[in-house]
Amino acid sequence: MFDNEINSVNESIEESNRETGFEKRTYTVTEIQEILDISMPTAYSLIKRNLFNVVRVGRNIRISKKSFDEWLDTNQKK
């Protein structure tokens, strides 16, 4: 269901990784919003529910790519 959105975001990340040689391990709130095609308040609501691992760096929120992807895989209807 969200495979196209995840692939699109991940392709962008992979392109950036190739340019910098750095593997990105987190998503931003905006990336989560784009992957799920949801509003920003809904994305923040999911984060507040502690459904996946979140790291706060100052005022920035980063979502563990691994925990988010696992959460999404286990919650997709087939």
DSSP file with accessible surface (Angstrom, degrees, kcal/mol):
  #  RESIDUE AA STRUCTURE BP1 BP2  ACC     N-H-->O    O-->H-N    N-H-->O    O-->H-N    TCO  KAPPA ALPHA  PHI   PSI    X-CA   Y-CA   Z-CA
    1    1 A M              0   0  155      0, 0.0     3,-0.2     0, 0.0     4,-0.2   0.000 360.0 360.0 360.0 -46.3    0.0    0.0    0.0
    2    2 A F     >  +     0   0   41      1,-0.1     4,-2.6     2,-0.1     5,-0.3   0.293 360.0 108.1-103.4   8.1    2.7    2.5    0.9
    3    3 A D  H  > S+     0   0   84      1,-0.2     4,-2.8     2,-0.2     5,-0.2   0.881  77.2  50.3 -56.9 -42.2    5.5    0.7   -1.0
    4    4 A N  H  > S+     0   0  129     -3,-0.2     4,-2.3     2,-0.2    -1,-0.2   0.916 112.3  46.9 -63.9 -41.7    5.7    3.4   -3.8
    5    5 A E  H  > S+     0   0   64     30,-0.2     4,-2.4     2,-0.2     5,-0.2   0.926 114.0  47.3 -66.3 -43.6    6.0    6.2   -1.2
    6    6 A I  H  X S+     0   0   15     -4,-2.6     4,-3.1    29,-0.2     5,-0.2   0.933 112.4  50.0 -63.0 -45.1    8.6    4.3    0.8
    7    7 A N  H  X S+     0   0   82     -4,-2.8     4,-2.6    -5,-0.3    -1,-0.2   0.902 110.1  50.9 -61.2 -40.2   10.6    3.5   -2.4
    8    8 A S  H  X S+     0   0   74     -4,-2.3     4,-1.9    -5,-0.2    -2,-0.2   0.941 114.2  42.6 -62.9 -47.6   10.4    7.1   -3.5
    9    9 A V  H  X S+     0   0    9     -4,-2.4     4,-2.3     1,-0.2    -2,-0.2   0.933 115.5  49.9 -64.8 -43.7   11.7    8.4   -0.2
   10   10 A N  H  X S+     0   0   21     -4,-3.1     4,-3.1    -5,-0.2    -2,-0.2   0.871 107.5  53.9 -66.0 -35.3   14.3    5.7    0.0
   11   11 A E  H  X S+     0   0  123     -4,-2.6     4,-2.4    -5,-0.2    -1,-0.2   0.920 109.4  48.7 -63.1 -41.5   15.5    6.4   -3.5
   12   12 A S  H  X S+     0   0   75     -4,-1.9     4,-2.1     2,-0.2    -2,-0.2   0.918 113.3  47.2 -62.7 -42.5   16.1   10.0   -2.6
   13   13 A I  H  X S+     0   0    7     -4,-2.3     4,-2.7     2,-0.2    -2,-0.2   0.924 111.4  50.8 -64.4 -44.8   17.9    8.9    0.5
   14   14 A E  H  X S+     0   0  102     -4,-3.1     4,-2.4     2,-0.2    -2,-0.2   0.890 108.5  51.9 -63.2 -38.6   20.1    6.4   -1.4
   15   15 A E  H  X S+     0   0  105     -4,-2.4     4,-1.8     2,-0.2    -1,-0.2   0.937 111.5  46.9 -62.5 -43.6   21.0    9.1   -4.0
   16   16 A S  H  X S+     0   0   56     -4,-2.1     4,-2.2     1,-0.2     6,-0.3   0.902 110.0  54.3 -63.6 -39.5   22.1   11.4   -1.1
   17   17 A N  H  X S+     0   0   30     -4,-2.7     4,-3.2     1,-0.2     5,-0.5   0.897 106.6  51.2 -61.5 -41.6   24.0    8.5    0.4
   18   18 A R  H  < S+     0   0  173     -4,-2.4    -1,-0.2     1,-0.2    -2,-0.2   0.894 111.7  47.8 -63.0 -38.0   25.9    7.9   -2.8
   19   19 A E  H  < S+     0   0  141     -4,-1.8    -2,-0.2    -5,-0.2    -1,-0.2   0.874 126.3  26.3 -71.0 -37.1   26.8   11.6   -3.0
   20   20 A T  H  < S-     0   0   91     -4,-2.2    -2,-0.2     2,-0.2    -3,-0.2   0.641  94.8-128.3-102.5 -17.1   28.0   11.8    0.6
   21   21 A G  S  < S+     0   0   73     -4,-3.2     2,-0.4     1,-0.3    -3,-0.2   0.640  70.9 123.0  74.8  15.1   29.0    8.3    1.4
   22   22 A F        -     0   0  143     -5,-0.5     2,-0.6    -6,-0.3    -1,-0.3  -0.916  58.8-138.4-114.8 132.3   26.8    8.4    4.5
   23   23 A E        -     0   0  145     -2,-0.4     2,-0.3    -3,-0.1    -9,-0.1  -0.804  19.4-136.4 -92.4 118.6   24.0    6.0    5.2
   24   24 A K        +     0   0   50     -2,-0.6    -7,-0.0   -11,-0.2   -11,-0.0  -0.581  22.9 179.8 -75.3 130.5   20.9    7.8    6.6
   25   25 A R        +     0   0  192     -2,-0.3    40,-2.5    40,-0.1    41,-0.5   0.346  58.5  55.6-112.9   2.6   19.4    5.9    9.5
   26   26 A T  E     -A   64   0A  40     38,-0.2     2,-0.3    39,-0.2    38,-0.2  -0.919  64.2-139.3-134.5 159.6   16.5    8.2   10.3
   27   27 A Y  E     -A   63   0A   0     36,-2.9    36,-2.9    -2,-0.3     2,-0.2  -0.859  21.5-129.0-107.8 154.1   13.4    9.8    8.7
   28   28 A T  E  >  -A   62   0A  30     -2,-0.3     4,-2.1    34,-0.2     5,-0.2  -0.517  30.6-106.4 -89.3 167.9   12.3   13.3    9.3
   29   29 A V  H  > S+     0   0    9     32,-0.5     4,-2.6     1,-0.2     5,-0.2   0.912 123.1  54.9 -61.1 -39.2    8.7   14.1   10.3
   30   30 A T  H  > S+     0   0   67      1,-0.2     4,-2.5     2,-0.2    -1,-0.2   0.902 106.3  50.6 -61.8 -40.3    8.2   15.4    6.7
   31   31 A E  H  > S+     0   0   27      2,-0.2     4,-2.8     1,-0.2    -1,-0.2   0.918 110.1  49.5 -66.0 -39.6    9.4   12.1    5.2
   32   32 A I  H  X S+     0   0    0     -4,-2.1     4,-2.4     2,-0.2     5,-0.2   0.924 110.5  51.6 -61.9 -42.9    7.0   10.1    7.4
   33   33 A Q  H  X>S+     0   0   50     -4,-2.6     5,-1.7     1,-0.2     4,-1.2   0.923 112.6  45.2 -59.4 -44.5    4.2   12.5    6.3
   34   34 A E  H  <5S+     0   0  111     -4,-2.5    -2,-0.2     2,-0.2    -1,-0.2   0.910 111.7  51.4 -68.2 -42.7    5.1   11.9    2.7
   35   35 A I  H  <5S+     0   0    0     -4,-2.8   -30,-0.2     1,-0.2   -29,-0.2   0.935 120.7  33.7 -60.3 -45.4    5.5    8.1    3.0
   36   36 A L  H  <5S-     0   0   12     -4,-2.4    -1,-0.2    -5,-0.2    -2,-0.2   0.557 102.3-130.2 -88.9  -8.8    2.1    7.7    4.7
   37   37 A D  T  <5 +     0   0  135     -4,-1.2     2,-0.3    -5,-0.2    -3,-0.2   0.963  61.7 134.8  54.3  55.8    0.4   10.6    2.7
   38   38 A I      < -     0   0   43     -5,-1.7    -1,-0.2    -6,-0.1    -2,-0.1  -0.802  59.4 -90.8-127.0 169.3   -0.9   12.1    5.9
   39   39 A S     >  -     0   0   57     -2,-0.3     4,-2.2     1,-0.1     5,-0.2  -0.337  37.2-110.7 -76.7 163.3   -1.1   15.6    7.4
   40   40 A M  H  > S+     0   0   57      1,-0.2     4,-2.5     2,-0.2     5,-0.2   0.928 118.2  52.8 -61.7 -45.2    1.6   17.0    9.6
   41   41 A P  H  > S+     0   0   96      0, 0.0     4,-2.1     0, 0.0    -1,-0.2   0.902 109.5  50.1 -59.5 -35.9   -0.6   17.0   12.8
   42   42 A T  H  > S+     0   0   65      2,-0.2     4,-2.2     1,-0.2    -2,-0.2   0.910 108.5  52.1 -68.2 -38.8   -1.4   13.3   12.1
   43   43 A A  H  X S+     0   0    0     -4,-2.2     4,-2.0     1,-0.2    -1,-0.2   0.939 111.2  46.9 -61.1 -45.7    2.4   12.5   11.7
   44   44 A Y  H  X S+     0   0   94     -4,-2.5     4,-2.5     1,-0.2    -1,-0.2   0.872 108.4  56.5 -64.8 -34.6    3.1   14.2   15.1
   45   45 A S  H  X S+     0   0   59     -4,-2.1     4,-1.2    -5,-0.2    -1,-0.2   0.916 106.5  49.2 -62.8 -42.4    0.2   12.3   16.6
   46   46 A L  H  <>S+     0   0   20     -4,-2.2     5,-1.1     1,-0.2     3,-0.3   0.908 110.7  51.0 -61.8 -41.6    1.7    9.0   15.5
   47   47 A I  H ><5S+     0   0    3     -4,-2.0     3,-1.9     1,-0.2    -2,-0.2   0.924 107.1  53.0 -62.2 -43.7    5.1   10.1   17.0
   48   48 A K  H 3<5S+     0   0  160     -4,-2.5    -1,-0.2     1,-0.3    -2,-0.2   0.769 100.1  63.2 -65.1 -22.9    3.4   11.0   20.3
   49   49 A R  T 3<5S-     0   0  158     -4,-1.2    -1,-0.3    -3,-0.3    -2,-0.2   0.472 105.3-129.6 -81.7  -0.3    1.9    7.5   20.5
   50   50 A N  T < 5 +     0   0  134     -3,-1.9    -3,-0.1    -4,-0.2    -2,-0.1   0.877  56.3 148.2  55.2  43.5    5.4    6.0   20.7
   51   51 A L      < +     0   0   52     -5,-1.1     2,-0.3     1,-0.1    -4,-0.1   0.697  69.4  14.2 -79.8 -20.1    4.7    3.6   17.9
   52   52 A F  S    S-     0   0   11     -6,-0.2     2,-0.2    -5,-0.2    -1,-0.1  -0.933  99.4 -74.9-148.1 165.5    8.4    3.7   16.7
   53   53 A N        -     0   0  110     -2,-0.3    11,-2.7    11,-0.1     2,-0.4  -0.486  47.7-171.2 -71.5 133.4   11.7    4.9   18.1
   54   54 A V  E     -B   63   0A  43      9,-0.2     2,-0.4    -2,-0.2     9,-0.2  -0.962  11.0-160.5-127.7 140.3   12.2    8.6   18.1
   55   55 A V  E     -B   62   0A  78      7,-3.3     7,-2.9    -2,-0.4     2,-0.5  -0.982   8.2-153.2-120.1 130.9   15.2   10.7   18.8
   56   56 A R  E     -B   61   0A 158     -2,-0.4     2,-0.6     5,-0.2     5,-0.2  -0.923  10.3-175.8-105.0 126.8   15.0   14.4   19.7
   57   57 A V  E >   -B   60   0A  88      3,-2.6     3,-2.3    -2,-0.5     2,-0.3  -0.932  67.8 -55.2-121.2 100.0   18.0   16.5   18.8
   58   58 A G  T 3  S-     0   0   76     -2,-0.6     0, 0.0     1,-0.3     0, 0.0  -0.483 121.8 -21.1  63.9-125.2   17.3   20.0   20.2
   59   59 A R  T 3  S+     0   0  245     -2,-0.3     2,-0.3    -3,-0.1    -1,-0.3   0.448 120.0 100.0 -92.3  -1.4   14.0   20.9   18.6
   60   60 A N  E <   - B   0  57A  86     -3,-2.3    -3,-2.6   -32,-0.0     2,-0.5  -0.652  59.3-151.5 -90.0 143.3   14.4   18.4   15.8
   61   61 A I  E     - B   0  56A  15     -2,-0.3   -32,-0.5    -5,-0.2     2,-0.4  -0.950  11.3-174.1-114.3 131.6   12.7   15.0   15.7
   62   62 A R  E     -AB  28  55A  82     -7,-2.9    -7,-3.3    -2,-0.5     2,-0.5  -0.988  12.5-148.2-125.5 136.5   14.2   12.1   13.9
   63   63 A I  E     -AB  27  54A   0    -36,-2.9   -36,-2.9    -2,-0.4    -9,-0.2  -0.885  27.7-109.5-106.6 129.3   12.4    8.7   13.6
   64   64 A S  E  >  -A   26   0A  29    -11,-2.7     4,-2.5    -2,-0.5   -38,-0.2  -0.373  22.1-149.7 -57.1 121.5   14.4    5.5   13.5
   65   65 A K  H  > S+     0   0   49    -40,-2.5     4,-2.8     2,-0.2     5,-0.2   0.926  95.4  50.3 -60.0 -44.4   14.2    4.2    9.9
   66   66 A K  H  > S+     0   0  149    -41,-0.5     4,-2.3     1,-0.2     5,-0.2   0.941 113.4  43.1 -62.5 -49.1   14.4    0.6   11.1
   67   67 A S  H  > S+     0   0   14      1,-0.2     4,-2.5     2,-0.2    -1,-0.2   0.887 115.6  49.3 -68.5 -36.6   11.7    0.9   13.7
   68   68 A F  H  X S+     0   0    0     -4,-2.5     4,-2.9     2,-0.2     5,-0.2   0.947 111.7  47.9 -65.4 -47.4    9.4    2.8   11.5
   69   69 A D  H  X S+     0   0   30     -4,-2.8     4,-2.6    -5,-0.2    -2,-0.2   0.906 113.3  48.4 -61.1 -40.5    9.8    0.4    8.6
   70   70 A E  H  X S+     0   0  103     -4,-2.3     4,-2.1    -5,-0.2    -1,-0.2   0.921 111.8  49.5 -64.3 -44.0    9.2   -2.6   10.9
   71   71 A W  H  X S+     0   0   49     -4,-2.5     4,-1.1     1,-0.2    -2,-0.2   0.937 113.0  47.1 -59.7 -45.2    6.1   -0.9   12.4
   72   72 A L  H >X S+     0   0    4     -4,-2.9     4,-0.7     1,-0.2     3,-0.6   0.920 110.4  51.9 -65.2 -42.2    4.8   -0.2    8.9
   73   73 A D  H >< S+     0   0   98     -4,-2.6     3,-0.5     1,-0.2    -1,-0.2   0.886 111.8  46.4 -62.5 -38.2    5.4   -3.7    7.7
   74   74 A T  H 3< S+     0   0  111     -4,-2.1    -1,-0.2     1,-0.2    -2,-0.2   0.675 115.3  46.9 -79.7 -14.1    3.6   -5.2   10.6
   75   75 A N  H << S+     0   0   95     -4,-1.1     2,-0.3    -3,-0.6    -1,-0.2   0.354  84.0 108.9-110.2   5.2    0.6   -2.9   10.3
   76   76 A Q    <<  -     0   0   37     -4,-0.7     2,-0.4    -3,-0.5    -4,-0.0  -0.647  65.9-131.3 -82.6 137.1   -0.1   -3.1    6.6
   77   77 A K              0   0  191     -2,-0.3    -2,-0.1     1,-0.0    -1,-0.0  -0.707 360.0 360.0 -84.7 136.7   -3.2   -4.9    5.5
   78   78 A K              0   0  238     -2,-0.4    -1,-0.0   -77,-0.0     0, 0.0  -0.574 360.0 360.0-102.1 360.0   -2.5   -7.4    2.7
